[in-house]
Amino acid sequence: MITEAGREAIAAAAPLHVQAVRSLFLDHLTATELRTLAEISVRVVEKLDDDA
């Protein structure tokens, strides 16, 4: 369970986190690599859904 303060901390950190992931990771991938990452991510999420 998350507290209201915890929820607010996550909301406050989210924009900087997204910016960092984009600038340090995603911006350095080609379109083909991004498609591959998306395909892998779908498979991982599907497996997580199966295990839930």
N, C-alpha and C positions, 0 to 999 in steps of 0.2 A: 504494500500500500504506500502511496506517495502522499506526502503532506502538501498543503497549499504552498508552503515556502519552497519545498522541493520542486513543485510544478513551476513556480515563478523563476527559480534558478535555471531550470532547463530552458524555459522560454527565453530568458535573457541570454543564455549562452548559445542558443541555436543559430542565430544569424552569423556569428563569428565562426562557429564550427563549420557551417555550410561553406562560408567563404574560404576557410582554410582547406577543406577537403577539395574544393574546386581548384584553388590556385596551386596546391602542393601535389595533387594527384590527377584529377580529371583533365585539367587543361593540358597535360603532357601526353595524353593518349590520342591515338588516331581514331578516326571514325570507325574503322574496322575493330580496333581494340575495344572501343566503347560498346559496340554491338556484341562482341564476345563477352564482355563483362556483364552486360544485361542478360544474355542467355544463361550464363552461369548463375547469376543472382536469382533468376526465375527458378532454376532447378533447386537451388538451396532453399528458397522460400517454400517451394512445393514440398520438399522433404520435411521441413519444419512443420508445415501444416499437417502432413501425414502423421507425424509423431505426436501432435498435440492431442 
